[in-house]
Amino acid sequence: MSTDTGGVAVFPSRVLILGLGETGLASALWCLRQNAALHIVDTRDNPPGLATLQEQGQGDITHFLGAQRSVMPRSTAWSRSS
């Protein structure tokens, strides 16, 4: 890091979590404890970690699940250039 933070790591204010399986859920809960805003994307309509996140996760959480992925603004969607 180029900024001196007194030896303390500075956590990003926004984090993208890809998938809410075991690892995604653990990452999401840890990031919330660090006061990060989350953007969660999962191809499944009801990923396995969703219920736990809704029960335990408190904070700024935006999620795009299954069919909802199409609501992401085109400017933020990632695409492969040919």
Secondary structure, DSSP 8 states (H G I E B T S, - for coil): --S--TT-----SEEEEE--SHHHHHHHHHHHHTT-EEEEEESSSS-TTHHHHHHH--S-EEEEEGGGGGGS-TTTS-----
